[in-house]
Amino acid sequence: MKTISTQSKNTTQNTKEYIINTARSFFSKHDYVNVSMSDIARELNITKAALYYHFTSKAEIYKKVLEDVFNDLNLVINKVPSKIMADQKLSHLIKNYLDFGIKEKNLIKAFMFKVSSHDYRLVNQIIELRKQVITLIEPTIKNVLVSNKKYKKFNSRLLTSLLTSMMDGLLLEYSFCNKKINSTKISNQITTILLQ
């Protein structure tokens, strides 16, 4: 009996992961507000009832998607080589963030805008994830500040917030204008500006 129970749990978990992955792809193409449970079910080629069996709402699915996005962003931010100069680390981090933002443009927009003022839990989760992104980036900024004597007195948290806002603004602008981003060129320019 334990085997059947374990298999059932694994199947349910695999199904949930499949739903999340499919929904993530769907949310990357469409904004949260414009997606319904019916749209997700149709994308999955299942009934809405089957979707509700696994998730109680679109917000619950979106929260899981955002958690996955944040975990992937965490990996991208930490993918910066450790044995390079502080300014090179910063440039790598910016490039990685921009590349990730290009790939996940609609999901990154969610980090910048309120999804729905009525869904406070979702808004609060987005706010919390934004804080976590800043916390992930801040050590690199601190490293840059420490390595440059004239910046030692700068507030690393403030500079990290400014950098993150700048990158998000670029992603948003390029997304709305449907332009391509040269992330290498932009990351080098931002690093140069910050370190002058």
N, C-alpha and C positions, 0 to 999 in steps of 0.2 A: 503494500500500500504506500509506503514512503516513496517508492520510485515513481508511482503515478503522480503523487502530490508534487514531487520535485520536478517532474517533467511538465506538469501543469503550470507551476510557477515559472519555469524557464520559458515556456511558450508564451505566457502572459507578459513576461519581461521583454522577450524578443519582439512581441507585437507592439508593446508600448514604445520600445526603441525605434521600431519601424515607423510608427505614427509620428514620433518626435522628429525623426530625420526627414520624413516627407513633409511635415508641417514646416520645418525649418526652411527647406527649399522653397516651399510655397510662400512663406512669409518673406523670404529674400526677394521674391518677385513682386509681392503685393504688400501694401501697408496693413498693419494690424486691423485698423478700423474697417477696411474694405473686405475683410475675410470673415466668413461665417463658418459655423460648424458644418453646414451643408457643403460649402466649398471644399473644406478639408476632407470630408467623407467622400465627396466626388473625386477628389484628387487621389485618394487612397483606393478608390473603387470598392468601397464598402458602404453599408447603410449607415445612416446617422445614428440609429439605435446601437449599432456595433461600436461606433466611435464613443458614444456616451457610456457604454459598458466599461471602457478603459479610462475615460476622462470626463469629469463632471461639467466642464465648460471650456470655451475657447481660451479664457484667461489662464486656466490651469495648464493647458497645452503650451500657451505662450510663455508662461513662467518656466516651464521645463526647457523650452527652446532657448530662452535667455540664459538659463543656467549653463546649457551646453555651449552657447556662444561665448559666455564668459570663460568657461574652462578652456576653450580653444584659444581665446585671446590671451589667457594666462600663459599657455604654452608658447604662443607667438612672441609675447613680450620677454619671456625667459629664454628664448631661443638665441638671444644675443651672445656672441662668443665672449668668454670671460677673460681671455688673455690678450685684450687689445686696449688701447688708450681710451680714456673716459669720453673724449669727443667722438671717437669712432663707435663706441658703444651707444652713445646717444643717437648718432646718425643711423645705425642699424635698427635701434628701437623704433625710431620715427618711420623708417622705411617699412619695417614689419607691420607696424600699426596701420599705416596707410594701405599697404597691400591687403591686409585683413579687412579693413573698412571698405575697400573697393569690392571685395568678394561678397561681403555681407552688408551691402549698402543700406537696405531697408531695415535690417536689424540694428545696425549702428544708429540709424535715425531714431530708433526707439529709445536709445540711451540719451538722446538729446531733447526729445519732445515728450510731453505727457501723452500717454496712450489714450486715456479716457479719465476725465476728472472724477467719474463715478466709481472707478475701480481703484480705490486707494491702495489696496494690497499690491496691485500690479505697479502702480506709480511708485510706491515705497520700495518695491524690489528693484526697479530701475534706478532709483536714487541710490540705493545701497550698492548696486553693481557699479555705478559710476564712482562711488567712493572707493570701491575695491580696485578699480582700474587705476585711479590716482595713486593708491597705496602700492600697486605693482610697479608703477613707473617712477615713483619718488626716489627709490634707492639709486637709480641711474642718475637722476638729477643731482642728488646729494654728492655722488661721486664726482660729477662734473664740477660742482661748486667747490668741493674740497681740493680738487686738482688745480684750480685756478685761484690764485691769491686774491684777485680783485673782486671775486664773487662770494667769498667765504661768509659775508654777512647777509647774503640774500636769504629769503625765506624759501626753503625748498618746496614746501607744500604749495605756496602761492605760485611759484614758477612752474610746478608740475600741473597745477590747474590751468594756468595760462597756456602751456604747451598742449595739453589735452584739448582744450577749447579751440586752439588754433587748428590742430589736426582735424578735429570734428567739423569745424567750419569749412575747411578745405574739402573734406569728403562730401559735406552737404552741398556746397557750391557746385562741385564737379558732378554730383549726382543729379541735381536739378537741371544743370545745363547739359547733361549727358555727354560730358567731356571725358577724355582719357587723362589719367594722371601719370606723370613720370615720377614715380615715388623715389627713385634714386636721386634725381636732380633736386626735387623738393626737399628731401631729407638733408641733403648736403647744404642747401640754401638756408634752411631753418637752423641747422647746427651752426653755420657760419654767423648768422644773425645773433643767435643766443650767446655765442662765445666772443663776440667783438667787444 
